[in-house]
Amino acid sequence: MLIPVTFFVALALAVFSYSQGQGGPVAGLVFFGVLFIGAFIHVAQPLIEKGKALRPSKD
C-alpha cells in the first residue's frame, strides 16, 4: 500500500512544483525523488523489522 500512496504524493508534489514555475526538469526530479524515497522505505522495512527483533529487550 505504500507504493501507490507514494506515487500519488509524488505526482501531487510534481504538479505543485510545476505550477509554481519551477519547470519540467525540477518537477521530474521532485517526482522521482519522492518515488525513490517511498521505494527505499518499502525495501528497508524488512531490515528494520529484523533489527528490532535482534535488539535486547528492556525488561
N, C-alpha and C positions, 0 to 999 in steps of 0.2 A: 504494500500500500504506500510505502514511502516514495517509490519511484514515480508513480503518477502524480502524487501531490507535489513532488519536487519539480516535475515537468511543468505543471500549470503555474507554480510560483515563479519558475524561471521565465516562462512565457510572459507572465504579467509584468515582471520586472524589466524584461527586454522591451516590451511595448511601452512601458512608462519611460524608460531611458530614451527610446527613440522619439517619444512625444515631447521630451524636454529639449530636443535639438542636439542630442549627443551624436547622432549619426548612426548609420548602419553597422560599421565595424565595432563601435563601442557597445551597441545593443547586442551584437553577436557574442562579444566577449562576456558580457553580463549573463546572457543566456547559457552559454556553455560553462561558464564558471560556476553558476548556481547548480546546474545539472551535474557537473563533476563533483561538487561538494555532496550532493544528495547520494550519488552513486558511491562515493567514498565512505559515507556513513553506513550505507547499506552493506558494503563489503566488510567494513571493520566491525560491525556489530557482533558477529560470532566470536571474534577475537576478544572483544571487550567482555563478553559473557564468560569465556574461558578464563580470562584474567580474574574476574570476580570470584569464580569457583576456586581458584588456586590460592587466593588470599586467606590468611588465617582468620578465624572468627574472633570477634571481640567479646568473648564471654567473661 
